[in-house]
Amino acid sequence: MSTGYLFSSESVTEGHPDKLADQISDAVLDAMLEQDAHSRVACETLVTTGVVFVSGEITLAKGWVDIPSVVRRTITEVGYTDAKSGLDGETCGVVTAIQEQSADIAIGVDHALEERRDHSGDDLDHQGAGDQGMMFGYACRDTDGLMPMPIAMAHRLSKRLSDVRKAGVVPYLRPDGKSQVSVEYVDGKPVRVDTVLISAQHREEVDVETLLRPDIEAEVIDPVLREFPELSTDGVRVLVNPTGRFEIGGPKADTGLTGRKIIVDPMAAWRRTAAARSPARTRPRWTARPRTWRDTLRRTSWRPAWPTDASSRSPTRSARRTRCR
């Protein structure tokens, strides 16, 4: 019995405030590494109307970087060159609050625990880390880039939206924009594009229905769909600026922060491939769902100190989001 479902992913253009903040932090990092390959850079950026805040812990052993110049160049390259749009790379304020990396953190980065405690001579054990963290990732066969089909298409749409703006093909576009794609899966494989949504920032004189929508369909959506001939487009639903006008955008409409557009659901691919592999009712109990923190507690003698009434027995929302195998 075949199973089908829709899977959606979103991408944003380079002019989105969060993505702009990412690019500024990346540009500062690149400039630091050009001066000193052993730089320690933790750079956070906040972007809002008329001003950019850059802060963090940076240790640069040699050389010097003019951070405001890097910030202004990045903003200008993205396309924010008019103060009326909320941000002008040449005239916006740039506030920097930079300090050196903590000496305590540096100890763990300079010499790993394996080297300090076990006196390991392995080169891979010399490089330490100043913090702990968990990184989840996956690859799939949906695309040649090993990314799921919906996010691959969403990225291509956002890139195409920026390309036609910069090339002057659709000259009235502004830097901010989003794309969202819903793809139909059957037995775990992408088969059809169900919905394509584009939200594009534009100049004030542009009419959405008579000008923007036809241009976006012809210059952005149709060319990208042709890049994925393996997917059917029968009955595809196309939405262009479904909320209406999108004249006010970028930092004028939304504050941007580093890191908000690189967050993904690490278990999404596992859940959908596992569900397609076999229906839940036919799977053995141990594969019916990923283990949770409560499963771990049942296998140990330690018990939590909090109340165990009926309302506390079901995993919380955050616990459900952190399930793992």
C-alpha positions in Angstrom: 0.0 0.0 0.0 1.6 3.3 -1.1 1.7 6.2 1.3 1.7 9.9 0.2 2.3 13.2 2.0 3.4 16.8 1.3 6.7 18.2 2.6 7.4 22.0 2.6 10.5 24.0 2.9 11.3 27.7 2.9 14.3 29.8 1.8 15.0 33.5 1.9 16.9 35.9 -0.4 20.2 37.6 0.5 18.2 40.8 1.4 16.2 39.2 4.1 17.2 40.8 7.4 18.3 37.5 9.1 20.2 36.4 6.0 21.8 39.9 5.8 23.0 39.5 9.4 24.5 36.1 8.5 26.4 37.6 5.6 27.8 40.4 7.6 29.1 37.9 10.2 30.5 35.7 7.5 32.2 38.7 5.8 33.9 39.7 9.1 35.1 36.1 9.6 36.5 36.0 6.1 38.3 39.3 6.6 39.8 38.1 9.9 41.1 34.9 8.3 42.7 36.8 5.5 44.7 38.7 8.1 45.4 35.8 10.4 44.6 32.2 9.6 44.5 31.4 13.3 41.9 34.0 14.2 39.4 33.2 16.8 36.1 34.7 15.7 32.7 34.6 17.3 30.8 37.4 15.5 27.1 38.2 16.1 25.2 40.8 14.0 21.9 42.6 14.6 20.4 44.6 11.7 17.5 47.1 12.1 16.4 50.4 10.5 19.4 52.5 9.7 21.9 50.8 12.0 23.9 47.6 12.3 25.3 46.2 15.6 28.3 43.9 15.5 29.5 42.3 18.7 31.4 39.2 19.7 34.7 37.8 20.9 37.5 38.0 18.4 41.2 37.3 18.9 43.4 38.5 16.0 47.1 37.8 16.6 48.3 39.8 13.7 46.9 42.3 11.2 43.9 44.6 11.6 40.4 44.6 10.1 38.2 47.7 9.6 34.9 46.1 10.6 32.7 49.1 9.7 34.1 49.0 6.1 33.4 45.3 5.8 29.8 45.8 7.1 29.1 48.7 4.6 30.6 46.8 1.7 28.4 43.7 2.4 25.2 45.8 2.7 25.9 47.6 -0.5 26.7 44.4 -2.4 23.4 42.9 -1.3 21.6 45.9 -2.7 20.7 48.2 0.2 21.8 51.5 -1.2 18.8 53.8 -0.4 18.0 55.0 3.1 14.3 55.0 2.1 14.4 51.2 2.0 15.5 51.2 5.7 19.2 50.7 5.2 21.9 52.4 3.1 25.4 50.8 3.2 27.1 54.1 2.8 25.2 56.1 5.4 23.9 53.6 8.0 25.3 53.6 11.5 27.7 50.8 12.4 28.2 50.0 16.1 30.9 47.6 17.1 31.4 46.0 20.5 34.3 43.5 20.2 36.3 42.0 22.9 39.0 39.2 23.0 38.1 35.6 23.5 38.0 34.6 27.2 41.4 33.3 28.4 39.5 30.4 30.1 37.9 29.4 26.8 41.2 29.8 25.0 42.7 27.1 27.2 40.3 24.5 25.9 40.8 25.6 22.3 44.6 25.8 22.3 45.0 22.3 23.9 42.4 19.6 23.8 41.6 17.6 26.9 43.1 14.5 25.3 46.4 16.3 25.0 46.3 17.9 28.4 45.2 14.9 30.4 46.2 11.9 28.4 49.3 13.5 26.7 48.1 12.3 23.4 50.5 12.7 20.5 47.9 12.4 17.8 47.6 15.6 15.7 43.9 15.3 15.7 43.8 15.4 19.5 45.7 18.7 19.7 42.9 21.0 18.5 40.4 21.6 21.3 37.0 23.3 21.5 35.8 26.1 23.8 32.2 24.8 24.1 30.1 21.7 23.8 27.5 21.2 21.2 25.5 18.6 19.2 25.3 18.7 15.4 22.8 16.7 13.5 22.7 16.3 9.8 21.7 14.0 7.0 22.0 13.4 3.3 19.4 12.0 1.0 19.1 10.9 -2.6 16.4 13.4 -3.6 18.9 15.6 -5.4 22.5 15.5 -6.7 23.4 17.9 -3.9 22.1 15.3 -1.4 19.6 17.7 0.0 15.8 17.1 0.2 13.9 18.2 -2.9 11.8 20.9 -1.3 14.7 22.9 0.2 16.8 22.5 -3.0 14.0 24.0 -5.0 13.3 26.7 -2.5 17.0 27.7 -2.5 17.0 27.8 -6.3 13.9 30.0 -6.4 15.5 32.5 -3.9 18.7 32.6 -5.8 16.9 33.1 -9.1 14.8 35.9 -7.5 18.1 37.7 -6.5 19.7 37.1 -9.9 16.9 38.6 -12.0 16.9 41.7 -9.7 20.6 42.2 -10.0 20.6 41.6 -13.7 17.9 44.1 -14.2 15.5 41.6 -15.8 12.9 42.5 -13.2 14.2 46.0 -12.3 11.5 47.0 -9.8 12.4 44.3 -7.3 14.0 45.1 -4.0 16.4 42.9 -2.0 14.1 41.2 0.5 12.2 38.0 -0.5 11.1 34.5 0.4 10.3 31.3 -1.3 8.4 28.2 -0.2 7.9 24.9 -2.0 5.6 22.0 -1.1 6.4 18.7 -2.8 4.3 15.6 -2.9 6.0 12.4 -1.8 4.8 8.9 -2.6 6.6 5.9 -0.9 9.3 8.3 0.3 10.1 9.7 -3.2 9.3 13.2 -4.5 6.9 12.9 -7.5 5.1 16.2 -7.9 5.3 19.9 -7.1 2.2 20.8 -5.2 2.6 24.5 -4.4 5.2 27.3 -5.1 5.1 30.5 -3.1 7.1 33.6 -3.8 7.1 36.8 -1.7 9.1 39.5 -3.4 9.7 43.0 -2.2 9.0 45.6 -4.9 8.8 49.3 -5.5 5.7 51.2 -4.5 4.3 51.8 -8.0 4.1 48.1 -8.9 0.8 46.3 -9.1 0.9 42.8 -7.8 -1.6 41.1 -10.1 -1.0 42.8 -13.4 2.8 43.2 -13.3 4.6 41.4 -10.4 2.8 38.0 -10.7 3.3 37.6 -14.5 7.0 38.6 -14.2 7.7 36.3 -11.3 6.1 33.4 -13.0 7.9 33.9 -16.3 11.3 34.9 -15.0 11.6 33.0 -11.7 9.2 30.2 -11.2 9.0 28.6 -14.7 12.8 28.5 -15.3 13.4 26.9 -11.9 10.6 24.3 -12.4 12.3 23.3 -15.7 15.4 22.5 -13.8 13.6 19.6 -12.1 12.1 17.7 -15.0 11.7 14.6 -12.9 8.8 16.2 -11.0 5.3 16.6 -12.3 3.8 20.1 -12.2 0.2 19.0 -12.9 -2.1 21.1 -10.9 0.7 23.1 -9.3 -0.6 26.0 -7.3 1.4 29.2 -7.7 1.2 32.0 -5.1 2.9 35.4 -5.6 2.8 37.8 -2.7 -0.3 36.1 -1.2 -0.5 38.6 1.7 -0.7 41.5 -0.7 1.8 44.3 -1.2 5.4 43.9 -0.1 6.8 47.4 -0.5 8.2 47.7 3.1 10.7 45.0 3.8 14.3 44.4 4.8 15.5 45.9 8.1 12.8 48.5 7.9 10.2 45.9 8.5 12.0 43.3 10.5 15.1 43.1 12.8 17.7 40.7 11.5 19.8 38.4 13.8 22.6 36.1 13.0 21.7 32.4 12.9 17.9 32.5 12.6 17.9 31.3 9.0 20.2 28.3 9.4 18.0 26.3 11.8 16.5 23.1 10.5 14.6 20.1 11.8 17.3 17.4 12.1 14.8 14.6 12.4 12.6 15.6 9.4 14.3 13.3 6.9 14.4 10.4 9.3 10.7 10.7 10.2 9.5 10.8 6.6 11.8 8.0 5.3 10.9 5.8 8.3 7.2 6.4 7.7 7.6 5.6 4.1 9.6 2.5 4.8 6.7 0.7 6.5 3.4 1.9 7.9 3.3 2.4 11.7 0.7 -0.3 12.3 3.0 -3.0 10.7 6.2 -1.9 12.3 7.5 -3.7 15.4 7.2 -1.8 18.7 10.9 -0.9 18.9 10.7 0.9 15.5 7.4 2.6 16.0 8.8 5.8 17.2 12.2 7.3 18.1 13.3 6.9 21.8 12.7 9.9 24.1 14.3 11.0 27.3 11.6 9.2 29.2 12.6 5.9 27.6 16.1 6.5 28.9 14.7 7.1 32.4 12.8 3.8 32.4 16.1 2.0 31.8 17.9 3.5 34.7 17.5 3.5 38.5 17.5 7.3 38.7 14.1 9.0 38.8 13.3 12.7 38.5 12.2 14.7 41.6 9.3 16.4 39.9 5.7 15.2 40.4 4.6 12.1 38.4 0.9 12.8 38.1 -1.0 12.0 34.9 -0.4 15.5 33.4 3.4 15.1 33.7 3.7 11.7 32.1 3.5 12.8 28.5 6.6 14.3 27.0 6.6 18.1 26.8 6.6 19.9 23.5 10.4 20.5 23.7 10.9 16.9 24.6 9.0 15.8 21.5 11.2 18.1 19.4 14.4 16.5 20.7 13.5 12.9 20.2 16.3 10.7 18.8 16.9 7.1 17.9 
